[in-house]
Every structure is written in C-alpha cells, then in structure tokens.
Amino acid sequence: MPAPSLVSVVVPTYNERPNVELLIPRLAAAMKGAGFPLEVIVADDKSPDGTADAAEAGIRAAGIGGRALRREGPRGLSPAVMDGFGACRGEILGVMDADLSHPPEVVPEMVRAIVEGGADLAVGSRYVRGGGVEDWPWKRRFLSRMGGLVAKPVTRVRDATSGFFFLRRGVIEGVALDAKGFKIGLEIFVKGNYRSRREVPFVFRDRIHGESKLGGKVMALYGLHLLSLFFWRLRHLRFGWARRV
C-alpha cells in the first residue's frame, strides 16, 4: 500500500495568536490519529500580536512540517491563501480559519473524501445533513443563507461561502485565480479543474478569541465578487458547467 500523501493546510491569520496556539496541536493530533502526514502553513499578515512566532513554536512542539509565512504582499484572506498554496509541498491542499470555527477533528474526514472517496474537492458544509451553526443571531444566519442563495448561478456547492475546504493540487494548477476576490473558496468552486466533489458536514462555532471580520464592506465586496464570477461563467459556459457534479 502506498504511503499516505502529505496534506498541506493553509491557515490565513491576522492577530490570531491565542487561536493558533490551540489550533495547531488539535489539528496535529487529529491528523496523526488518522495516519495522514501533515504540514501547516500559517500565512500571516504581519500580526502585531506575535501570531507568526506562536505558530512556529506550535509547529515545532507538535513535531509536524510547516512554517509561518510572514507575508510582505497585499493583505487579505485571498492573497494570503494563494501565497500559502505557493509554499505548500503536499499533493492535497486545504484551507481553514485559525479561529477554531472550523473544527480540526473534521479535517481527516475531508481528506478521506479525497484519498479514499475519489473526490477532487471536499468542502466543509454547514448546509448539508449533519451540518449547522451554533450561537449565531438570526441576522447572521439570514445573511449566510442569502450568500449561498445568490451564488447558485455560478456554483452548485451548497455552502458556497465556506472557507473550509480541501482539494487535489491539480484542481488549481493552471487556473487564474483572482487574489482580490473576497472568497477564495468561491473562486475555486467556480473556476477549479475538478470533476467530483463532496460536501462534508460540520458545525460552525463562532470564535472565542478575537473579533470577526464580517461587516458591511465585506458584504459589498462579496456582491462585486459574485458579479465578476457570473460574467466569468458566461464567458466559459460551454467549457465546464456540466462537469460540476
């Protein structure tokens, strides 16, 4: 039996020191228990709270591969993730938030969906059976549902705004992803080279430490991003809509 493929997880951060100190050992333990080699790339936007130092200490303590990527380029989640992908060595790439809203214990199931289940893309989903959210006010639940609803013209992924996903490296090779896009996951769901996907249920739990980045500006950027993807889809309609199963 061939050795398991290295799994590279990109974690974009800004002022997430207390969270990465909890995330890295939990993720390392979950992947070790499942038998998957792991590297963690923490793509940090020059956090003044020492997030990068804490990440490097946590990676060493956990005995896993990876490093803190101290970014010099434009700040933001999408460019951070893309820089992180460039630093990854694994054949399976993943993205998750640092704030523990994406449970590390679900990661092995997502990886199995690719390694054993034959999927090219595994999306952590709040909106399939077994998924959900905790401790959200009705307004935030409504906005999240609407975000998925208005994305239906460009993707069949039910949790289109998910930032928790794993994929084979080939899904993004040669794909021109827009680093300015608000949701890098949505970019990949629409433009990626994949034939099969699986949505893996998880329960989203709001952050304990730090502040959410959600706000009016973020929602406006999401609308503009969707519009650009809609026109991209129109230009490429005949090349791939049918294969998005």
C-alpha positions, -999 to +999 in steps of 0.1 A: +000+000+000+014+034-009+023+058+019-004+085+026+000+117+007+013+148+025-016+171+034-007+208+035-031+231+054-030+268+049-042+290+078-045+327+069-041+349+100-041+384+114-039+388+152-048+352+160-021+342+185-045+327+212-063+307+185-033+293+166-019+281+200-050+260+203-055+251+167-021+236+158-019+209+185-055+199+179-050+196+141-018+177+146-034+152+169-064+147+146-042+140+116-017+118+135-046+097+147-059+093+112-024+084+098-020+114+075+013+133+072+007+170+079+023+204+072+008+236+084+015+269+066+003+299+086+001+328+062+003+358+085-003+394+076+023+409+099+002+404+130+015+427+158+004+402+185+031+377+176+009+352+157+037+341+135+061+334+164+033+314+182+026+294+150+063+285+145+066+274+182+034+253+179+046+236+147+079+227+164+061+214+195+037+193+175+065+177+155+049+184+121+061+201+090+053+236+080+062+272+089+048+307+094+048+326+062+055+363+071+038+380+042+051+411+026+025+415-002-011+429-001-030+420+030-062+400+028-075+364+030-074+355-007-038+367-013-027+351+019-042+317+009-026+320-026+008+328-011+003+298+013-005+275-016+028+286-032+046+275-001+029+241+002+047+208-006+017+185-003-004+169-031-035+176-011-041+212-001-065+226+024-077+259+039-092+266+073-097+295+096-075+300+126-103+309+150-115+273+156-148+279+139-137+251+116-132+221+139-098+204+133-113+170+141-133+171+109-102+175+087-094+138+085-129+130+071-124+157+045-091+143+035-105+107+033-132+120+009-103+127-015-079+099-007-104+071-003-136+085-018-121+097-051-133+133-048-112+161-062-127+187-039-140+183-003-160+213+011-168+217+048-205+224+047-229+239+072-259+233+049-259+195+043-274+169+067-253+169+099-240+204+094-251+236+111-241+267+131-241+275+168-246+308+186-254+329+156-281+356+158-309+354+132-294+382+111-261+365+106-279+332+098-300+350+072-270+367+056-252+334+054-281+317+038-286+346+013-249+344+005-253+308-007-286+315-025-272+343-046-242+322-056-264+295-072-260+309-107-222+303-105-218+271-085-237+241-073-218+239-040-244+242-013-222+260+012-208+284-014-193+308+012-174+281+030-138+289+038-131+253+049-121+231+020-095+206+007-085+197-028-061+179-050-033+201-062-044+197-098-077+214-091-059+248-091-029+241-114-030+265-144-061+282-130-061+320-129-075+328-095-084+364-086-064+373-054-087+403-050-118+381-046-134+382-012-139+344-011-110+323-024-131+292-019-158+305-041-131+313-068-120+277-067-155+262-066-163+282-098-130+280-117-113+249-104-104+218-125-125+192-107-149+165-117-162+153-084-167+169-051-182+161-017-196+184+009-187+171+044-209+183+072-196+203+102-210+225+129-197+261+127-189+275+161-182+312+165-148+324+176-139+326+213-109+349+209-106+380+187-131+398+165-150+387+134-140+404+101-176+404+089-191+438+081-209+459+056-177+464+034-171+427+034-207+420+022-204+447-006-171+431-018-188+397-018-215+411-041-189+425-065-170+393-065-202+373-073-208+397-102-173+391-117-177+353-113-211+355-131-196+372-161-167+347-160-192+319-160-210+334-190-177+335-209-168+299-201-202+284-200-196+259-228-164+246-212-174+232-179-207+238-163-219+202-169-189+187-151-197+205-118-214+175-102 
